[in-house]
Amino acid sequence: MAHEVITVCLPPTDVEAIHDEVARAMAPFDMNGDHDPWQGQWDAWGLGRGKPFAVRPGAETDPRLIRVEDNAPAHSRRQPLPPSLCDGGPRRLLDLDTRRGLAAAKARDEWRTWHEFARAFPPARTMEELRREFNAAHGPGPDARFRGRFEEQEVIRAVEGQPHVLALAAGMWDPVAQFADPEDAHVRRARSLVNTTDHLLTLDGQWLEAGADVFTERPETYGDSYVEFADEYLLGLPDDCYLIRVRFHG
C-alpha cells in the first residue's frame, strides 16, 4: 500500500463542485465499496499534493484554478504553490506545452551527448541483459553478483574520466538502458512524462495506468505506451474540461 497520484479528468463543471465531482468519478474504484463490478484501487484520497500543473501565463489569478491548502503535519507539509503552479483547473488555463518543449530539448541533448561519447567504445549491454544471463546460469541472487560485469564494460569505466558525461549519468542506475531507445523514441517519452502521472481517470470513467491490460489487448486503440497515450489524451481534451491531481492511498 502506498500513496500515488492520479490525474482525474472531469467534464465542464463549477469549481465549487469539484470535490463532489471527483468523489463521483472515484467512487467506482473504492476498495471499501460494494459496487458491481468491483474495481478496488484506493481506500483514501484527497485533492492535490502531487505533481502540480503549470498555469498558462496570464491566468495565474483565475478563480477556476485549484490550489489545495496542505494541512499535513509541519514536517511533511507542502509549501504553498506559487502562482505559476496549481493542482488543477480547466484545460484552457493550464500550460501543458512549455515544459514539454523544454523536456524534449533537454532529452535530445542528453541522448546525443551520451551516444557521441559511447560510440568510441564497444557496444555496451544493459544491466537487465546481464542480470538475465547471470541468473540463467547461476540462479537469482543479489544485484552485486552481476553489477560488477556491468561496471567492467569499457564505456562505463570511461564515464569517470569525462565530467560532462559523469554529470549526465549521475544518479542513473543504468545509463546504457536509459539511452537505449532510438533518439526520437527517447525524446517522445521524456516529453510525455511532463504532464502525466502514473494513473489516469478518463472522462468516460476508465482507470488506466502503466502495464494496464488494455495496452496489450487493444493496441489499435491505446498503442503500447501508457505515458504517450496519457500525454496525447490530456492534450486533446476540450478546453473547458477540468484536469485535477488527486493523491490516493491504495
Disulfide bonds with the S-S distance in Angstrom:
none
